[in-house]
Amino acid sequence: MGATVRIELDPLGIVLDAEQGSTLESILAMHGVEFPCGGAGTCGGCRVQVLAGAAEPQEADLLVLTDAELAAGYRLACRIRADSPLKLKVDQWSMPVLSDDAAGAASLRHGLAVAIDLGTTTLAAQLIDQKTGAVLGLRTALNPQSAHGADVMSRVRFSLSNGELTTLIRSCLAQMIADLADGRAAEIVEVVLVGNTVMHHLFCGLDAEPLAHVPFRSPNLGEQRFSPQQLGWNLPASAVIRFLPCLGGFVGSDILAGILATSLHAGHQLRALIDLGTNGEIALGNCDRILCASTAAGTAFEAGAIRMGMRAAVGAVSHVSWDGVRLHCGVIGDVEPRGICGSGLIDAVAAGLDMGAILPSGRMANGDKVMSLQHPVELYQADIRELQLAKGAIAAGLRILLEHWGAELDGIESVHLAGAFGNYVRPRSACRIGLLEVPAERLIAAGNSALRGAKLSIGVDHFPVLGIIEHVPLASDPEFEDKFVDCMSFPDGHETVAANCVHPDD
C-alpha cells in the first residue's frame, strides 16, 4: 500500500487508513453502508454526510441528490475517493442483527459446533455445545458483499466478472468463528451454514451464471462439504463444514432451516412460512406436501430503494399510525427522525390509506407527490410504487402456491414471518396494504428461523422432509404476471380492514 489518508466514521468512533485515491466502497460496506445498486451511482441509497474534509460532488451526486442534500454535505459513498482526510457520518446505516436464543438439539456427541445464518445483508453465527445444545456465544456482522449490491441479482452480476465475493465472505466468516471460539477452535468439529441460493453458490465457489437468467435453475443445489484446509480456516483438520442444500431456484437452505424450525412439516394443518426480504421466499404445506417458491421483492421491505429509507436504527421512523385526526410517528431512540425503515414504510402507507391520502391505485390523493410524516421525513410517490412492486410480488407468489396446492387463502391456519423484517412489521399494517391476505391474528413472528434451523441440523446427515418439498418456479408460471398486477393495488375501503385486521395498536 502506498500513501494513506485518514477516514473517520462518526458517531461510530472508528478511524481507518485508506489508500490515497482509492474508492471507499469496501471499507464503508464493512461498517454498515449499503450499496443497493451495487455502486452504479443510480439509487442514492449509499448517501453519507461529509462532516469534515473535501469531497466534491460528482456527476452521479448531482443527478441523484437534491440541492439541499448537496449543500448539507451529503454525497454518494460509491463515488467518494480517499483523496484527503474525511470525517463521514454513517450511523444512519448501523443496525442490529436478529439472532436466536433457542438452544440446539442435545446429543451424545462431544465437542463444539457453529451454526451460521449467511444472509444477503447480515450474518449471524452461534457457538454450540453439542452435548447440551447450549448456545455458548454469538457473533453478528454485516455481509461484506453488500459493497457490490444490496440484492442477490446485483451480487450474481458482479460475481460473473469477479470472484472476490467468495473470498470476502469466507474471510469474514473465518474471523467470526475465530472470535466465537475464543481460544477453543481446536474443539470445533462441525460448522453448519444456511442461506439463500445465491449466498450458497457464492460461499461455495459455484458458478452462479445459471442464476442470472430464466429459468434460474442451477445444477448445484445440493449440500456442499468442505474441509478447513479447503477454506483456509484455522480449525481441526477433521472438522466438517457443511452448507445445507437449497430447495430450488432462489429458494435456499435458509427456508429448509425455517421449515425445520417452525415444524411446518408436522401436522395436517396448512401453514405458510414467508421470508420478507429482497428475495422473498415462500413455503406452504403440511406433513404431506410442501410447496416453495421465491419472488424478487426488491429492497422496499428494507427501505433500500426508498428516498429517505434507512435501516432500523436510531433515528428511523419505525411506526406510523393515524388516530382519525393526525399522524403519530414512532422514532427509534426517541430522537429527531432522519429517515424511515421498512416497518415504518408499511405503517405509513397503511395510515395514508386510512386517512384517504393514498388511493387504492397507489396514487396520492389530490395530485400530491409527497406525504409529510414527521419533519424532515417525507413519503414520496415513488416510494409507494416501490412498496407496491414488493408487496405485489409476495402476495402473487402466495396465491400461485395456493392454486397449485388446491386451497384458498382462508384455508391457511397460520403464516410464520421469518427474519428481522417479519419480526418487526405490524400485522395490521401488513394486512391493510394487502401484503398478507390473511387475518392478522394468524400471523406469527418466527424470528431468525434460519439460524434456529441451522442449530437443529448440527449432526444431522439426512433430511426426510426433502422428499415432500416441491419447488414451483414462478418465473415460468403463465398466471404470475396477471396475479402480480392484480396484487399491486391496495385493498379498497375500511370493510376489508375490519374483516381481515385486528386493532391498529396490535
C-alpha positions as CSV (number, residue, x, y, z in Angstrom):
1,M,0.0,0.0,0.0
2,G,1.2,3.5,-0.9
3,A,0.3,6.7,0.8
4,T,-2.8,6.6,3.0
5,V,-5.3,9.1,4.3
6,R,-7.3,9.1,7.5
7,I,-11.1,8.3,7.3
8,E,-13.1,8.9,10.4
9,L,-16.6,7.4,10.8
10,D,-18.9,9.3,13.1
11,P,-20.5,8.6,15.5
12,L,-19.0,5.1,15.5
13,G,-15.7,6.4,16.6
14,I,-13.9,4.3,14.0
15,V,-10.7,5.7,12.3
16,L,-9.4,3.9,9.2
17,D,-6.4,4.3,6.9
18,A,-7.4,4.1,3.2
19,E,-5.1,4.1,0.3
20,Q,-4.9,7.5,-1.2
21,G,-7.1,7.9,-4.3
22,S,-8.9,4.6,-3.7
23,T,-12.7,4.3,-3.6
24,L,-14.3,3.7,-0.2
25,E,-16.9,1.1,-1.0
26,S,-15.3,-1.9,0.6
27,I,-14.3,-0.1,3.7
28,L,-17.7,1.5,4.3
29,A,-19.6,-1.7,3.5
30,M,-17.9,-3.3,6.5
31,H,-19.3,-0.6,8.7
32,G,-22.9,-0.6,7.6
33,V,-23.1,1.5,4.5
34,E,-25.1,-0.4,1.8
35,F,-24.9,0.0,-1.9
36,P,-28.3,-1.1,-3.2
37,C,-27.5,-0.6,-6.9
38,G,-24.0,-2.2,-6.5
39,G,-22.2,1.1,-6.7
40,A,-23.7,2.2,-10.0
41,G,-24.5,5.6,-8.6
42,T,-28.2,5.5,-9.5
43,C,-30.2,4.8,-6.4
44,G,-28.9,7.2,-3.7
45,G,-29.2,4.5,-1.1
46,C,-25.5,4.8,-0.1
47,R,-25.5,8.5,0.7
48,V,-23.4,9.6,3.7
49,Q,-22.7,13.1,5.1
50,V,-19.3,14.7,4.9
51,L,-18.7,16.4,8.2
52,A,-15.1,17.4,7.6
53,G,-12.8,17.4,4.7
54,A,-13.4,17.9,1.0
55,A,-15.4,15.6,-1.3
56,E,-16.5,17.5,-4.4
57,P,-19.9,16.4,-5.9
58,Q,-19.5,14.0,-8.8
59,E,-21.9,13.8,-11.8
60,A,-23.9,11.0,-10.1
61,D,-24.3,13.1,-6.9
62,L,-25.7,15.9,-8.9
63,L,-28.2,13.6,-10.7
64,V,-29.4,11.7,-7.6
65,L,-29.2,14.1,-4.6
66,T,-31.2,17.2,-4.1
67,D,-29.7,20.7,-3.9
68,A,-30.5,20.8,-0.1
69,E,-28.7,17.4,0.4
70,L,-25.7,18.5,-1.6
71,A,-25.5,21.8,0.4
72,A,-25.7,19.8,3.7
73,G,-22.6,17.8,2.6
74,Y,-24.3,14.6,1.5
75,R,-22.5,12.5,-1.1
76,L,-22.9,9.1,-2.6
77,A,-20.5,6.8,-0.8
78,C,-19.9,4.8,-4.0
79,R,-18.4,8.0,-5.6
80,I,-16.2,9.2,-2.8
81,R,-12.5,8.8,-3.1
82,A,-9.9,9.0,-0.4
83,D,-8.1,11.9,-1.8
84,S,-7.7,13.7,1.5
85,P,-8.7,13.1,5.2
86,L,-12.5,12.8,5.7
87,K,-15.0,12.6,8.5
88,L,-18.2,10.9,7.4
89,K,-21.4,10.4,9.3
90,V,-22.6,6.9,8.7
91,D,-24.7,6.0,11.8
92,Q,-27.9,6.0,9.8
93,W,-26.9,2.7,8.4
94,S,-25.9,0.9,11.6
95,M,-28.3,-1.9,12.5
96,P,-28.9,-4.7,15.0
97,V,-28.8,-8.2,13.6
98,L,-31.5,-10.7,14.5
99,S,-30.2,-13.8,16.2
100,D,-32.0,-16.7,18.1
101,D,-31.8,-17.6,21.7
102,A,-33.2,-21.1,21.4
103,A,-30.8,-24.0,22.3
104,G,-29.8,-26.5,19.7
105,A,-30.6,-30.2,19.9
106,A,-28.8,-32.0,22.7
107,S,-27.0,-35.2,21.6
108,L,-24.4,-37.7,22.8
109,R,-21.8,-36.1,20.6
110,H,-18.9,-34.2,22.3
111,G,-17.2,-31.1,21.1
112,L,-18.3,-27.7,19.8
113,A,-20.2,-26.8,16.6
114,V,-21.0,-23.5,14.9
115,A,-24.3,-22.6,13.2
116,I,-24.3,-19.7,10.7
117,D,-27.1,-17.8,9.0
118,L,-25.4,-16.4,5.9
119,G,-27.9,-13.7,4.9
120,T,-27.7,-11.3,1.9
121,T,-27.5,-8.4,4.3
122,T,-26.5,-9.7,7.7
123,L,-24.5,-12.6,9.2
124,A,-25.2,-14.4,12.5
125,A,-23.1,-17.2,14.0
126,Q,-23.5,-19.1,17.2
127,L,-21.2,-21.5,19.1
128,I,-23.0,-24.6,20.3
129,D,-22.1,-27.2,22.9
130,Q,-23.2,-30.4,21.0
131,K,-23.8,-32.4,24.2
132,T,-26.2,-30.0,25.8
133,G,-27.3,-27.9,22.9
134,A,-26.4,-24.7,24.8
135,V,-25.5,-21.6,23.0
136,L,-22.1,-20.5,24.2
137,G,-21.6,-17.4,22.1
138,L,-22.9,-15.2,19.4
139,R,-21.3,-13.0,16.7
140,T,-23.1,-10.9,14.2
141,A,-21.9,-8.7,11.3
142,L,-23.0,-7.1,8.1
143,N,-22.3,-9.1,4.9
144,P,-19.2,-7.5,3.3
145,Q,-20.5,-8.5,-0.1
146,S,-23.1,-5.6,0.2
147,A,-20.5,-3.3,-1.2
148,H,-21.4,-4.9,-4.6
149,G,-25.2,-4.7,-4.4
150,A,-27.9,-5.0,-1.8
151,D,-29.9,-7.6,-3.7
152,V,-28.9,-11.1,-4.9
153,M,-29.1,-10.3,-8.6
154,S,-26.5,-7.5,-8.2
155,R,-24.2,-10.0,-6.5
156,V,-24.7,-12.5,-9.2
157,R,-23.9,-10.0,-11.9
158,F,-20.7,-8.9,-10.1
159,S,-19.6,-12.5,-9.5
160,L,-19.7,-13.3,-13.2
161,S,-16.7,-11.0,-13.7
162,N,-15.0,-11.1,-10.3
163,G,-14.5,-13.9,-7.8
164,E,-13.9,-11.5,-4.9
165,L,-17.3,-12.2,-3.3
166,T,-16.3,-15.8,-2.4
167,T,-13.0,-14.6,-0.8
168,L,-14.8,-11.8,1.0
169,I,-17.4,-14.0,2.7
170,R,-15.0,-16.9,3.6
171,S,-12.6,-14.5,5.2
172,C,-15.3,-12.7,7.1
173,L,-16.8,-15.9,8.5
174,A,-13.3,-17.2,9.4
175,Q,-12.8,-14.2,11.6
176,M,-16.3,-14.5,13.1
177,I,-15.6,-18.2,14.0
178,A,-12.2,-17.3,15.5
179,D,-13.8,-14.6,17.6
180,L,-16.5,-17.0,18.7
181,A,-14.1,-19.8,19.6
182,D,-12.1,-17.5,21.8
183,G,-9.2,-20.0,22.1
184,R,-11.4,-23.1,21.8
185,A,-11.2,-23.6,18.0
186,A,-9.5,-27.0,18.4
187,E,-12.8,-28.3,19.9
188,I,-14.9,-27.4,16.9
189,V,-15.9,-30.5,15.0
190,E,-18.7,-29.1,12.7
191,V,-19.9,-25.9,11.1
192,V,-23.4,-25.7,9.5
193,L,-24.3,-22.9,7.2
194,V,-27.6,-21.9,5.7
195,G,-28.5,-19.2,3.3
196,N,-30.4,-18.4,0.0
197,T,-29.3,-20.0,-3.2
198,V,-27.0,-17.1,-4.3
199,M,-25.3,-17.0,-0.9
200,H,-24.9,-20.8,-1.1
201,H,-23.2,-20.5,-4.6
202,L,-21.0,-17.6,-3.7
203,F,-19.7,-19.1,-0.5
204,C,-19.1,-22.5,-2.1
205,G,-17.4,-21.0,-5.2
206,L,-20.0,-22.4,-7.5
207,D,-20.8,-20.9,-10.9
208,A,-23.7,-18.5,-10.4
209,E,-24.3,-18.0,-14.1
210,P,-27.4,-20.2,-14.3
211,L,-29.0,-17.9,-11.7
212,A,-28.5,-14.8,-13.9
213,H,-31.3,-15.7,-16.4
214,V,-34.5,-17.6,-16.9
215,P,-35.3,-20.3,-15.9
216,F,-32.9,-19.6,-12.9
217,R,-32.0,-23.3,-12.5
218,S,-28.7,-24.4,-11.2
219,P,-27.4,-27.9,-11.3
220,N,-25.5,-27.4,-8.0
221,L,-28.3,-27.1,-5.3
222,G,-27.2,-29.9,-3.1
223,E,-25.3,-29.8,0.2
224,Q,-21.7,-28.8,-0.1
225,R,-19.0,-30.0,2.2
226,F,-15.5,-28.6,2.8
227,S,-12.5,-29.3,4.9
228,P,-10.9,-26.4,6.9
229,Q,-7.9,-26.7,4.6
230,Q,-10.1,-26.0,1.5
231,L,-11.4,-22.8,3.0
232,G,-8.2,-21.7,4.7
233,W,-9.9,-21.8,8.1
234,N,-7.9,-22.4,11.3
235,L,-9.9,-25.4,12.5
236,P,-9.0,-29.1,13.2
237,A,-8.3,-31.0,10.0
238,S,-11.1,-33.4,10.9
239,A,-13.8,-30.7,11.2
240,V,-16.5,-30.7,8.6
241,I,-18.0,-27.5,7.1
242,R,-21.5,-28.1,5.6
243,F,-23.6,-25.7,3.6
244,L,-27.1,-27.3,3.6
245,P,-29.0,-27.9,0.4
246,C,-31.1,-25.4,-1.5
247,L,-34.7,-26.3,-2.4
248,G,-34.8,-24.9,-6.0
249,G,-34.4,-21.7,-7.9
250,F,-33.7,-19.0,-5.4
251,V,-35.2,-20.9,-2.5
252,G,-32.2,-21.7,-0.4
253,S,-31.3,-23.7,2.7
254,D,-32.5,-20.8,4.9
255,I,-36.0,-21.9,4.0
256,L,-35.2,-25.6,4.7
257,A,-33.9,-24.5,8.1
258,G,-37.0,-22.4,8.6
259,I,-39.3,-25.3,7.8
260,L,-37.4,-27.4,10.4
261,A,-37.5,-24.5,13.0
262,T,-41.3,-23.9,12.6
263,S,-42.2,-27.6,12.2
264,L,-44.1,-26.7,9.0
265,H,-43.8,-30.4,8.1
266,A,-45.5,-31.6,11.2
267,G,-49.3,-31.9,11.5
268,H,-52.1,-31.7,8.8
269,Q,-52.9,-28.0,9.1
270,L,-52.0,-25.9,6.1
271,R,-49.4,-23.4,7.2
272,A,-47.0,-21.0,5.4
273,L,-43.5,-19.6,6.0
274,I,-42.6,-16.3,4.4
275,D,-39.2,-14.6,4.4
276,L,-39.8,-10.9,3.6
277,G,-36.5,-9.8,2.1
278,T,-35.1,-8.6,-1.2
279,N,-35.5,-12.2,-2.3
280,G,-38.9,-13.1,-1.0
281,E,-39.1,-16.9,-0.2
282,I,-42.4,-18.7,0.5
283,A,-43.1,-22.2,1.7
284,L,-46.7,-23.6,2.0
285,G,-47.7,-27.0,3.3
286,N,-48.1,-29.6,5.9
287,C,-46.9,-33.2,6.7
288,D,-48.0,-34.5,3.4
289,R,-46.7,-31.9,0.9
290,I,-44.7,-28.6,0.9
291,L,-44.6,-26.2,-2.0
292,C,-42.0,-23.5,-2.1
293,A,-41.2,-20.5,-4.4
294,S,-39.2,-17.3,-4.5
295,T,-40.0,-13.9,-5.9
296,A,-38.0,-10.8,-6.5
297,A,-39.5,-8.4,-4.0
298,G,-36.7,-5.8,-4.3
299,T,-35.3,-3.7,-1.4
300,A,-38.5,-1.9,-0.3
301,F,-39.0,-4.0,2.8
302,E,-35.5,-3.0,3.9
303,A,-36.1,0.6,2.7
304,G,-33.1,0.3,0.3
305,A,-34.9,1.9,-2.6
306,I,-36.8,4.4,-0.6
307,R,-36.0,8.1,-1.0
308,M,-35.5,8.7,2.8
309,G,-35.0,5.0,3.5
310,M,-32.7,3.6,6.2
311,R,-32.1,0.6,8.3
312,A,-34.0,0.0,11.6
313,A,-31.5,2.1,13.6
314,V,-31.6,5.2,15.8
315,G,-33.4,7.9,14.0
316,A,-35.6,5.7,11.9
317,V,-39.3,6.2,11.8
318,S,-40.3,2.7,12.6
319,H,-44.1,3.0,13.3
320,V,-46.8,5.3,12.0
321,S,-50.4,5.4,13.0
322,W,-53.5,7.6,12.2
323,D,-55.9,8.5,15.1
324,G,-58.5,10.0,12.9
325,V,-57.1,13.5,13.2
326,R,-53.3,13.4,12.8
327,L,-50.4,11.1,12.2
328,H,-48.2,9.7,15.0
329,C,-44.7,8.6,14.3
330,G,-42.5,6.4,16.5
331,V,-38.8,7.0,16.1
332,I,-36.2,4.5,17.2
333,G,-34.2,6.0,20.1
334,D,-36.7,8.8,20.6
335,V,-34.5,11.3,18.7
336,E,-35.1,13.6,15.8
337,P,-36.0,11.5,12.8
338,R,-33.8,11.3,9.8
339,G,-35.3,8.5,7.7
340,I,-37.8,5.7,7.5
341,C,-37.2,1.9,7.8
342,G,-39.2,-0.9,6.3
343,S,-41.8,-1.3,9.1
344,G,-42.3,2.4,9.1
345,L,-42.9,2.4,5.4
346,I,-45.6,-0.2,5.6
347,D,-47.2,1.6,8.5
348,A,-47.1,5.0,6.7
349,V,-48.8,3.6,3.6
350,A,-51.4,1.8,5.7
351,A,-52.1,5.1,7.6
352,G,-52.2,7.0,4.3
353,L,-54.9,4.6,3.0
354,D,-56.8,5.0,6.2
355,M,-56.8,8.8,6.1
356,G,-57.5,8.9,2.3
357,A,-54.2,10.5,1.4
358,I,-53.3,7.4,-0.7
359,L,-55.8,5.8,-3.1
360,P,-56.2,2.1,-3.7
361,S,-54.4,2.6,-7.0
362,G,-51.3,3.7,-5.1
363,R,-51.6,7.3,-6.3
364,M,-51.5,10.1,-3.8
365,A,-54.9,11.9,-3.5
366,N,-55.4,15.4,-4.9
367,G,-52.3,15.1,-7.2
368,D,-49.9,15.3,-4.3
369,K,-46.4,13.9,-4.8
370,V,-45.2,14.0,-1.1
371,M,-46.8,12.9,2.2
372,S,-45.3,14.5,5.3
373,L,-44.7,12.2,8.2
374,Q,-42.5,13.9,10.8
375,H,-40.2,16.7,9.8
376,P,-38.0,16.2,7.9
377,V,-39.1,12.7,6.9
378,E,-41.5,12.5,3.9
379,L,-43.0,9.7,1.9
380,Y,-42.8,10.1,-1.9
381,Q,-45.0,8.8,-4.7
382,A,-42.0,6.7,-6.0
383,D,-41.7,5.1,-2.5
384,I,-45.3,3.9,-2.7
385,R,-44.7,2.4,-6.1
386,E,-41.6,0.5,-4.8
387,L,-43.7,-0.9,-2.0
388,Q,-46.5,-1.9,-4.4
389,L,-44.0,-3.8,-6.5
390,A,-42.6,-5.7,-3.4
391,K,-45.9,-6.5,-1.8
392,G,-47.5,-7.5,-5.2
393,A,-44.7,-10.0,-5.8
394,I,-45.2,-11.6,-2.3
395,A,-49.0,-11.7,-2.5
396,A,-49.0,-13.1,-6.0
397,G,-46.5,-15.8,-5.1
398,L,-48.6,-17.0,-2.2
399,R,-51.7,-17.0,-4.5
400,I,-49.9,-19.1,-7.1
401,L,-48.8,-21.7,-4.4
402,L,-52.3,-21.9,-3.1
403,E,-53.6,-22.6,-6.6
404,H,-51.0,-25.4,-7.0
405,W,-52.0,-26.8,-3.7
406,G,-55.7,-26.6,-4.4
407,A,-56.5,-24.4,-1.4
408,E,-57.9,-21.0,-0.6
409,L,-56.5,-18.1,1.5
410,D,-58.9,-18.9,4.3
411,G,-57.5,-22.4,4.5
412,I,-54.2,-21.2,5.8
413,E,-54.1,-21.9,9.6
414,S,-51.1,-19.7,10.3
415,V,-48.3,-17.7,8.5
416,H,-44.8,-17.6,10.0
417,L,-42.9,-14.5,9.2
418,A,-39.2,-15.2,9.1
419,G,-36.3,-12.8,9.5
420,A,-35.8,-9.3,11.0
421,F,-38.4,-7.6,9.0
422,G,-41.0,-10.2,9.7
423,N,-40.2,-9.8,13.4
424,Y,-40.9,-6.1,13.5
425,V,-43.7,-5.4,10.9
426,R,-47.1,-4.8,12.4
427,P,-49.7,-7.4,11.3
428,R,-52.4,-4.9,11.0
429,S,-50.4,-2.7,8.6
430,A,-49.3,-5.8,6.5
431,C,-53.0,-6.7,6.1
432,R,-54.1,-3.2,5.4
433,I,-51.8,-2.8,2.4
434,G,-52.6,-6.3,1.1
435,L,-49.1,-7.7,1.6
436,L,-50.5,-10.6,3.6
437,E,-54.1,-11.5,2.7
438,V,-55.0,-13.5,5.8
439,P,-56.4,-12.3,9.2
440,A,-53.7,-10.6,11.2
441,E,-54.2,-12.9,14.2
442,R,-52.9,-15.7,12.0
443,L,-49.5,-14.0,11.5
444,I,-46.7,-15.3,13.7
445,A,-43.2,-13.6,14.0
446,A,-40.8,-16.5,13.6
447,G,-37.6,-14.6,14.4
448,N,-34.4,-15.9,12.9
449,S,-35.8,-19.3,11.9
450,A,-32.8,-19.9,9.6
451,L,-30.3,-19.7,12.5
452,R,-32.6,-21.9,14.7
453,G,-32.9,-24.5,11.9
454,A,-29.2,-24.5,11.4
455,K,-28.7,-25.3,15.0
456,L,-31.2,-28.2,14.8
457,S,-29.3,-29.5,11.8
458,I,-26.0,-29.9,13.6
459,G,-25.0,-33.6,13.3
460,V,-28.0,-34.4,11.0
461,D,-27.0,-36.0,7.7
462,H,-30.4,-36.8,6.3
463,F,-33.5,-34.7,6.0
464,P,-36.6,-36.8,5.2
465,V,-38.6,-33.6,4.7
466,L,-36.8,-33.0,1.4
467,G,-38.9,-35.9,0.0
468,I,-42.1,-33.9,0.3
469,I,-40.8,-30.5,-0.8
470,E,-41.6,-29.3,-4.4
471,H,-40.2,-26.1,-5.9
472,V,-42.7,-24.0,-8.0
473,P,-40.8,-21.7,-10.5
474,L,-42.9,-18.6,-10.6
475,A,-40.9,-17.1,-13.4
476,S,-42.3,-19.6,-15.8
477,D,-45.9,-19.7,-14.4
478,P,-48.2,-18.2,-17.1
479,E,-50.5,-16.7,-14.4
480,F,-47.9,-15.0,-12.3
481,E,-47.8,-11.7,-14.2
482,D,-51.6,-11.3,-14.2
483,K,-51.7,-12.1,-10.5
484,F,-48.8,-9.7,-9.8
485,V,-50.6,-6.8,-11.5
486,D,-53.8,-7.6,-9.6
487,C,-51.9,-7.7,-6.3
488,M,-50.2,-4.3,-6.8
489,S,-53.3,-2.3,-5.8
490,F,-54.2,-1.8,-2.2
491,P,-57.4,-3.1,-0.6
492,D,-60.3,-0.7,-1.1
493,G,-62.2,0.7,1.9
494,H,-62.4,0.0,5.6
495,E,-64.7,-3.0,5.1
496,T,-61.6,-5.0,4.1
497,V,-59.7,-3.7,7.0
498,A,-62.4,-4.7,9.5
499,A,-62.7,-8.2,8.0
500,N,-59.0,-9.0,7.9
501,C,-57.2,-7.0,10.6
502,V,-57.1,-6.6,14.3
503,H,-57.0,-3.3,16.2
504,P,-54.4,-0.7,14.8
505,D,-52.4,-0.9,18.0
506,D,-52.0,-4.7,18.0
